[in-house]
């Protein structure tokens, strides 16, 4: 399921996605998506679309979301 979600996020939103934590836990995964945008508003839009896509997917329970801006 994790691989499928990563591939769909990459294809649909043109973002980099990696499994970045919880490697030793069988029933959880930590995914990180990174993107570059021409402006902050575009980045916000894509992040919102990603969040909506994951929520509507129905195959994953999101426990926590965090954001870093640079």
C-alpha positions as CSV (number, residue, x, y, z in Angstrom):
1,X,0.0,0.0,0.0
2,X,2.8,2.4,0.8
3,X,4.5,1.9,-2.5
4,X,1.3,2.4,-4.4
5,X,0.5,5.6,-2.5
6,X,4.0,7.0,-3.2
7,X,3.7,6.2,-6.9
8,X,0.3,7.8,-7.2
9,X,1.4,11.0,-5.4
10,X,4.5,11.3,-7.6
11,X,2.5,10.8,-10.8
12,X,-0.5,13.0,-9.9
13,X,1.3,15.9,-8.2
14,X,4.9,15.8,-9.6
15,X,6.4,15.7,-6.1
16,X,9.2,13.7,-4.6
17,X,7.9,11.2,-2.0
18,X,10.0,9.0,0.3
19,X,9.4,6.7,3.2
20,X,11.4,8.6,5.9
21,X,10.6,6.8,9.2
22,X,9.0,4.0,11.1
23,X,10.8,1.4,9.0
24,X,10.8,-1.1,11.8
25,X,7.0,-0.8,12.5
26,X,4.9,-3.2,10.6
27,X,1.6,-1.4,10.4
28,X,2.8,2.3,10.1
29,X,4.7,4.4,7.7
30,X,6.1,7.9,7.6
31,X,6.0,9.5,4.2
32,X,7.6,12.8,3.3
33,X,6.6,14.7,0.1
34,X,8.7,17.6,-1.2
35,X,7.9,20.1,-3.9
36,X,9.3,23.2,-5.5
37,X,6.9,25.8,-6.6
38,X,7.2,29.2,-8.3
39,X,5.4,30.9,-5.4
40,X,4.0,30.2,-2.0
41,X,0.3,30.2,-3.1
42,X,1.0,27.5,-5.7
43,X,2.8,25.4,-3.0
44,X,-0.1,25.8,-0.7
45,X,-2.5,24.7,-3.4
46,X,-0.5,21.5,-4.1
47,X,-0.1,20.7,-0.4
48,X,-3.9,21.0,0.0
49,X,-4.5,18.8,-3.0
50,X,-2.1,16.2,-1.7
51,X,-3.8,16.2,1.8
52,X,-7.2,15.9,0.2
53,X,-6.0,13.1,-2.1
54,X,-4.6,11.1,0.8
55,X,-7.7,11.7,3.0
56,X,-10.0,10.6,0.2
57,X,-7.9,7.6,-0.6
58,X,-9.5,5.7,2.3
59,X,-6.7,3.2,2.5
60,X,-4.6,5.1,5.0
61,X,-5.2,6.7,8.4
62,X,-3.3,9.9,8.8
63,X,-2.2,10.3,12.4
64,X,-0.1,13.5,12.1
65,X,0.9,16.0,9.5
66,X,3.8,18.4,9.8
67,X,5.2,21.1,7.5
68,X,8.5,22.8,7.0
69,X,8.9,25.9,4.9
70,X,12.2,27.1,3.6
